[in-house]
Amino acid sequence: MLIIHDARIPEEATCRLQQYGKTIPFMSQDIVPKPVAGHPDIFLCQVDDQLIIAPDIFETYHHLLKSSNFKLLKGKSSLKNSQNKPVYYNAVITDDLIIHHKNFTDEIILENSGNRKYIHVNQAFTRCSLLPLKDNRFITSDRGIEKQLLIEGFDCLYVNPRKIILPGYAYGLIGGCMGVSNQNLFIIGNVKNIDNPTQFVDFVEKSGYTIVELYGGSLFDGGGLIIHD
């Protein structure tokens, strides 16, 4: 298993991830604001076995990932001048859906997403705010996304983000704290620090996952975990 994670997540979390597979710590320089410079979900978008990589970092991470089972594709949209909206690769992709803001999704993501249905949401930091589970069940920290997914008929659990740590910002977002692989939901933090821990655990277990807490502290937004089995 290959796991791409922010190089700045707590050391205990990194060590725990290393028990499950090969880890690649991620970091960029002088492209996006420093708090999200190590966030994989800002620069990378996974579509099935394809990994679409922002052109700003393509050469570096193509070299690091060329021996992986990913098909590596260079995105079209540079993040260098995106200011406070580095969102082109921050789409959520499921087996049959793309969920993102329609004005921002990188062209290469769209070209390689087949016949998936596009669901527009106003929150362009979609993957930061949303974790897809099996059978189109979702966890989100954005009320607008929650509302849209409920309209579409999907099960969606809202988690208040105010306790999530993201150094440099007042708080982080729930999608950035987590990643899934097979039957495991990895979370950077302890679920007891969520406002609704019992409801959260029940929702995750009913979705068919075992929760793996990567360290014992507050939830930490590291831009998600990109995991390839």
Steps between C-alpha positions, in 0.01 A plus 500: 500500500623850409402795721566865408471738796596850609859492624389700807241268650584391856797263514295239683251499212779454245644207695158337521443538126836334434358184657251478215711575195756717327458866590595801289510828692374784283614864493515781247685831509379852416199393294202528735456646851730332752223342715391285203838461329522137610140406433475218244138581422600845372746364242382145424171346394447124489266363234494121521862391438591838352667776696462844350781728614518879487758606238687704761626182671459243224866431426595455866214269590503316169853395594397398853189312389609348169545156658149507651194343343356840424464625145646848538343786305599867493217741571444815295436752778798659674454585866778759503273798441185360656535731804250385763317262265738207436203273438537353150590152626286505813213301350341195662484200267294187570424204276219692332523864614712813476421749776658844465441862399428497126714807432823355632544129420819440304445400137704179532283379789191549286657329197587191703185462706290306251123526536494600864218734603619850591353647819573871538561639849591856593786393726792476258724351773285192460740216586625702798142510623371159395598134534325247275430154640362191331154499341496880473498569872686815604647690793524879467576813700312727257127563540459594136652173382288310752184666369581422136583136567182451702303649208669240277377229739835402653580429864720777638635564850590855602797559733562844649853600395572752778717260701713389203860624503649662191802714597472843341119499491231522766403139435524226241250285309392141557595355160858607558521283811421169335552241230357154427651172391305177462315464832699759695427867556820671610456816705775737611382538857274348762128481433424600860600852394211522250183674621284199414737201554231236558309602190825512302610151604154358432487655152848375407438147627164480322685603185718190534823645640723454802635826640879521531605793719850605396582693816327594822459877466257743340399444141772635269426622148789378284325528165373145510675172435534375145512121524556249223474129584 
